[in-house]
Amino acid sequence: MDLSVDIAGVRLQNPVLAASGTFGYGTEFEDIVNLAGLGGVVTKGLSRQPMAGNPSPRLFETAAGMLNSVGLQNIGAAAFVRTRLPRLRQLGAVVIANVFGETVADYVEVIETLNAGEGIAAYELNASCPNTACGGMVFGADPTLLAELVGACKRASRRPLIVKLTPNVADIGVTARAAAEAGADALSLVNTFLGLAIDPETRRFRFARGVAGLSGPAIKPLALRLVYEARQAVRLPLIGIGGIATGRDAVEFLLAGASAVQVGTMNFWDPKATENVLRELTRFCHRHGIEQVRALTGALETGPPATGGTTA
């Protein structure tokens, strides 16, 4: 069985990646997960200068997921190239560097810094984080600003550019097309949904910024819909993200149009979640006689639902 997939010219040995912001820089998991056995590792967001992130508390568990307001704490792009990237290369990981900035110039400078690093397969442009006052979702929610950002980053980049879209828009097709027309090589979707948590005892917000990003199983049906809609809007490779906890979840995203998936919030519950999803996906393909996993991409049957369903 062939589990390999191609994302904008980058060959991945399988379609299961660790999502940005949930897997550190990757090296933190080296004693738990075989990083070389994953499709890839997407680093936490890297900025021009180190960022301290938001004040605590930063995480709050919900009934079917998690709210976070970490605020992109990171060591900065230059320190990542110097201190973390060499070890990831030694471990054989396929590295996708997540890029963040508050201005277009910030994003471009991060990419130029990362261009000098050996062993990065692609960049994931974080145009969708809701947990900062500037940058992130400010770009991702406005098609004109998004196109400006993607165009500038594409011109600076020496590697394929994956643009991570926000779900906090009225029409995902509009922003998907804006990114594609500006030069994106692939899209990843989605980032977290805007949410709010209130402490009834104190009558105050649980997070300093009020709103936070909702992720986990609660958002899976929403994320799945947005991947399907993006597939109708553009022909770029898609990476599906949002509440993926099992191999069957991964299959659903592939059928909806994704070529690969990222496992995120489940890494907080189980550090081996990525390997579990990959193992279950492999078993699903064996049971159903699927010789090439990429044959699942976009293979959704859109006729009337079959009666009875299946648990296979």
Order of alpha helices (4+ residues) and beta strands (2+ residues): beta-beta-beta-beta-beta-beta-alpha-beta-alpha-beta-alpha-alpha-beta-alpha-beta-beta-beta-beta-beta-alpha-beta-alpha-beta-alpha-alpha
